Every structure is written in C-alpha cells, then in structure tokens.
Amino acid sequence: MRLSALTLLREAFSPERTPVWRTPEPKPAYRVIIVGGGGHGLATAYYLAKEFGVTDVAVVEKGWLGSGNVGRNTTIIRSNYLLDGNIPFYEHSMKLWEGLEQDFNYNAMVSQRGVLNLCHSDAQRDAYARRGNAMRLHGVDAELLDADGVRAMAPFLNFDDARFPIKGGLLQKRGGTARHDAVAWGYARGADLRGVDLIQNAEVTGFLREGGRIAGVQTTRGAIRAGRTGVAVAGNTSRVMAMAGFDRLPIESHVLQAFVSEGLKPIIPGVITYGAGHFYISQSDKGGLVFGGDIDGYASYAQRGGLPVLEDVVEAGMALMPMIGRAKLLRSWGGIMDMSMDGSPIIDRTPAEGLYLNAGWCYGGFKATPASGWHFAHLIAKDAPHPVAAAYRLDRFRTGRTIDEKGMGPWPNLH
Ligand SMILES: Cc1cc2nc3c(=O)[nH]c(=O)nc-3n(C[C@H](O)[C@H](O)[C@H](O)COP(=O)(O)OP(=O)(O)OC[C@H]3O[C@@H](n4cnc5c(N)ncnc54)[C@H](O)[C@@H]3O)c2cc1C
C-alpha cells in the first residue's frame, strides 16, 4: 500500500491495522541471504531489489527487525569527514538521506537541523579548518564559526568560566538527526513491497558449505540455501564470522551507552559535540535531551553498560552546559559496537567464495545506513565494489592501507 494522507486517515479509522510487512515462512533457497535485520541489512535488501533488480532475497534476523543498534543509537547523521576514503561515501549517504522519505514513501523524520563540533584550542580550530576545507573540496557544506557565531546559536553553553573555553566550531548545516527505528521500518517495508522475505526470530547458527564456498546458512528455523550470503550483524560480527571460519577479524566488540532526559521545551537547536571531552547532544521531537559519550572501554557482547561511563558523560555535559544538571535523566541503554582497528568500516568480499562482509561501523554506522546498504547491495549484485566504497577493503589491515580518520592508530577502543 502506498502511504498518503488519505491512506493514513483510512488506517486510523479502520478497526484492523494493515501489517507493514509480511511474515513469510523461509523458502528452502534464495539468490541472496542477508544475515542481520538491522539498518544495514534491511537497507541492503531494499537497494538489492530497487536498484539492482535482485528480489529473490531473504533477510534473516535472530530477534525482531530493528532490535539491534539501529534502534539504540543517538540518531545523528552527518558527512563531516576528513579523509578521501570516507568523505565521498558519507556524502553519498547524506544525499540518500535527503531523498530517503520520498524514496521509500515512509516518514523517517529526517531533520537537517545542523551538526556543530566545538573547538577549545587554537590547534583544534586549525584541525577543524583543515577538515572543513577537505569537505568543501569534495563539495560538502562546512562553515567555520568563531566563538560569537557559536554564542549566537547556543547561548546556553558555558562560555564564561569554562576550563576549556569555546573558541569556535565547525558547522555542517545539512547534518542533523533521523528517527532511527522508523529508518529500519521504512527500509523493511520498502524491501517487503519489492518481494524480499523478512524472516524474524531466525538466528544464524552456522554456514552451509559446498567445497570451499559458502552456500547458505543454518538457522534456528532450518537450513536456507543461497547463491550469495551477506553478513551485516554489527556488534555480533566476530561471533557470526567465526562460524564461517574467520576467527581473527580486525574487529573488537564494545558497549556504547546512550542517555535521554525527561521531555523539555525546545532548547538545543541541532546536534552539538564537545571538543574537549567526548560528549554529543541533541533534542528529540518529544523534548528529551539525547546524549552520549565514549564506549565503555572493555570488550563485551552485553547490550548494557556500566556506571563509570555514565559519570564521565554527565561530567562532560556539566562542563559544557551546566544547565543540564537541572534535567532529570529518564533512561539509558547500550548497544554493541563493531569497533574496527582503524575506525573505518569494511564492505568487501571475503576469502570464502559466496560470502560478503559489511562491518566495522564503530559508533558511526547509523549515518552510514543508506550508503552502506546501497554499496553492499552493489557489491553483492555485481560481485565488485563501487569506486566510492572501494577503500573499505578487508585486506587493508594486512597491507597497511588503513583509513585512520581520527589518527588514533590500531587501537579500536580509541576510535
Ligand atoms: C548508544 C548508541 C549510539 C549511537 N549513536 C550513533 C549516532 O548518533 N550516529 C551514528 O551514525 N551511529 C550511531 N551509533 C552506531 C550505529 O547505531 C551502528 O553503527 C549501526 O546501527 C550498525 O548497523 P546496523 O543498524 O545494521 O546494526 P544492528 O541494528 O545492530 O543490526 C545487526 C542485526 O544483526 C542481528 N544478528 C546478530 N547476530 C545474528 C545471528 N547470529 N543471526 C541473525 N541475526 C543476527 C542482530 O539481532 C541485529 O538486529 C550508535 C550506536 C549505539 C549503540
């Protein structure tokens, strides 16, 4: 059903809800199986069907669609990257975000309210000027603000007695937020409408092999054969790939937490990030202040974090905008991040024929969802990467051609 004002009205008054997608039984075989019904898996299935004409596809999800990080993130979207390998990819994602809701005919509340990165030293301002120039050379919007420019946008920040005074900021006006779970639902609905089978409550427990090649998956709902199998399971990448024989991937799983306050009147104009600590904040349409900071710092598969990081994040918040101390914290939660060794993702074939990998998104994969799906679909459909995502190779950790956006070296817990 195509959604319009009329169909919404009809649905609102109808005694029965039309399901947003079907609940099919798994078929014995598909042309393509995508493991993982998160944002990236669903987007891949959607673009496989829509852009590359591959509709004989199943998405196999161990829980319910969107139960992973796609529904747990702080919803920030942006393309303010520095390095050549990253800027064109994230800008492609931003362009897809800009047309997404019309494209999949679903309200994902994409809101380009701006992303402002604050700087607190001359050196940091120089680094932002460099990043802004790199962005503009690639045709991406970037504006360097001085302290007065920041004050005009966010007068509530601590300008007067801060330990790390605000010197200015790098603003990307086209950045902003999107409603995370609606993104998953929109892609799921769009894929389902094009014939993709969305199979929930089916955990992949092993891979089917034919000689050296991967020929499908073993799941808790039976074996399903496939010509090509794509893995997009984010924080569970090491676990799932170990079943295919890859027990040493350049990935560590870490917990990242997020926090939301009680609903408040509109105060935060867009997304603001603190440059002297790790803290980022925006305000949801319901009024909650949505914020987060660093990963917990130890490897874990638990979808919950500890109190030391809560304290650290809240301290950074208090240093940046002391008024936050008056707000009540409503909820916190955690998700498992697939932290790669250079902080950049992997979209590549694997050495096992028929098996493709999409991983290493660290805590920046939500903004990448549209481009990640598009490029993973391209790779699977054509068995060749698109030039825009060609740098995200798995073997870059062996050859040394890493994409170290943050300049942190090979320490996943620092990216
Ligand atoms: C607290 C938090 C804040 C974040 N903030 C941001 C942000 O502001 N901006 C941003 O860009 N990114 C952010 N991220 C990161 C972003 O959410 C992730 O990088 C991205 O969602 C990962 O891709 P995904 O959506 O496909 O993952 P997921 O939604 O985790 O999808 C993976 C799916 O695979 C399934 N799966 C796992 N194992 C199996 C199996 N054996 N069989 C079948 N299915 C399986 C899981 O159940 C899951 O549904 C944040 C993450 C968290 C946790």
The ligand as a MOL file (V3000), in Angstrom:
LIG
                    3D

  0  0  0     0  0            999 V3000
M  V30 BEGIN CTAB
M  V30 COUNTS 53 58 0 0 0
M  V30 BEGIN ATOM
M  V30 1 C 24.1210 4.0250 22.0430 0
M  V30 2 C 24.4780 4.1370 20.5900 0
M  V30 3 C 24.5620 5.3770 19.9910 0
M  V30 4 C 24.9030 5.5080 18.6510 0
M  V30 5 N 24.8420 6.7280 18.0550 0
M  V30 6 C 25.0620 6.8560 16.7250 0
M  V30 7 C 24.8540 8.1120 16.0850 0
M  V30 8 O 24.3980 9.0770 16.6910 0
M  V30 9 N 25.1290 8.2040 14.7630 0
M  V30 10 C 25.5990 7.1470 14.0450 0
M  V30 11 O 25.8800 7.3110 12.8670 0
M  V30 12 N 25.7420 5.9200 14.6150 0
M  V30 13 C 25.4800 5.7450 15.9280 0
M  V30 14 N 25.5820 4.5130 16.5400 0
M  V30 15 C 26.0760 3.3750 15.7400 0
M  V30 16 C 25.0260 2.7270 14.8710 0
M  V30 17 O 23.8380 2.5520 15.5750 0
M  V30 18 C 25.5760 1.3850 14.3680 0
M  V30 19 O 26.8660 1.5540 13.8080 0
M  V30 20 C 24.6710 0.7790 13.2810 0
M  V30 21 O 23.3250 0.8080 13.6920 0
M  V30 22 C 25.1250 -0.6540 12.9880 0
M  V30 23 O 24.4580 -1.2150 11.8820 0
M  V30 24 P 23.0260 -1.9680 11.9600 0
M  V30 25 O 21.9570 -0.9520 12.0600 0
M  V30 26 O 22.9110 -2.8710 10.8060 0
M  V30 27 O 23.2100 -2.8000 13.3020 0
M  V30 28 P 22.1300 -3.5970 14.1550 0
M  V30 29 O 20.8360 -2.8630 14.2570 0
M  V30 30 O 22.7990 -3.9980 15.4330 0
M  V30 31 O 21.8500 -4.8800 13.2330 0
M  V30 32 C 22.5320 -6.0990 13.3300 0
M  V30 33 C 21.4780 -7.1760 13.4510 0
M  V30 34 O 22.0780 -8.4540 13.3360 0
M  V30 35 C 21.3260 -9.3350 14.1390 0
M  V30 36 N 22.1130 -10.5440 14.4020 0
M  V30 37 C 23.2160 -10.6660 15.1910 0
M  V30 38 N 23.6310 -11.9430 15.2120 0
M  V30 39 C 22.7900 -12.6400 14.4260 0
M  V30 40 C 22.6800 -14.0110 14.0460 0
M  V30 41 N 23.5350 -14.9340 14.5200 0
M  V30 42 N 21.6730 -14.3770 13.2200 0
M  V30 43 C 20.7860 -13.4780 12.7430 0
M  V30 44 N 20.8290 -12.1570 13.0730 0
M  V30 45 C 21.8160 -11.7540 13.8910 0
M  V30 46 C 21.0540 -8.5100 15.3980 0
M  V30 47 O 19.9920 -9.0410 16.1500 0
M  V30 48 C 20.7710 -7.1450 14.8090 0
M  V30 49 O 19.3840 -6.9080 14.6210 0
M  V30 50 C 25.2320 4.3460 17.8780 0
M  V30 51 C 25.1380 3.0950 18.4790 0
M  V30 52 C 24.7330 2.9850 19.8140 0
M  V30 53 C 24.6000 1.6310 20.4320 0
M  V30 END ATOM
M  V30 BEGIN BOND
M  V30 1 1 1 2
M  V30 2 1 2 3
M  V30 3 2 2 52
M  V30 4 2 3 4
M  V30 5 1 4 5
M  V30 6 1 4 50
M  V30 7 2 5 6
M  V30 8 1 6 7
M  V30 9 1 6 13
M  V30 10 2 7 8
M  V30 11 1 7 9
M  V30 12 1 9 10
M  V30 13 2 10 11
M  V30 14 1 10 12
M  V30 15 2 12 13
M  V30 16 1 13 14
M  V30 17 1 14 15
M  V30 18 1 14 50
M  V30 19 1 15 16
M  V30 20 1 16 17
M  V30 21 1 16 18
M  V30 22 1 18 19
M  V30 23 1 18 20
M  V30 24 1 20 21
M  V30 25 1 20 22
M  V30 26 1 22 23
M  V30 27 1 23 24
M  V30 28 2 24 25
M  V30 29 1 24 26
M  V30 30 1 24 27
M  V30 31 1 27 28
M  V30 32 2 28 29
M  V30 33 1 28 30
M  V30 34 1 28 31
M  V30 35 1 31 32
M  V30 36 1 32 33
M  V30 37 1 33 34
M  V30 38 1 33 48
M  V30 39 1 34 35
M  V30 40 1 35 36
M  V30 41 1 35 46
M  V30 42 1 36 37
M  V30 43 1 36 45
M  V30 44 2 37 38
M  V30 45 1 38 39
M  V30 46 1 39 40
M  V30 47 2 39 45
M  V30 48 1 40 41
M  V30 49 2 40 42
M  V30 50 1 42 43
M  V30 51 2 43 44
M  V30 52 1 44 45
M  V30 53 1 46 47
M  V30 54 1 46 48
M  V30 55 1 48 49
M  V30 56 2 50 51
M  V30 57 1 51 52
M  V30 58 1 52 53
M  V30 END BOND
M  V30 END CTAB
M  END
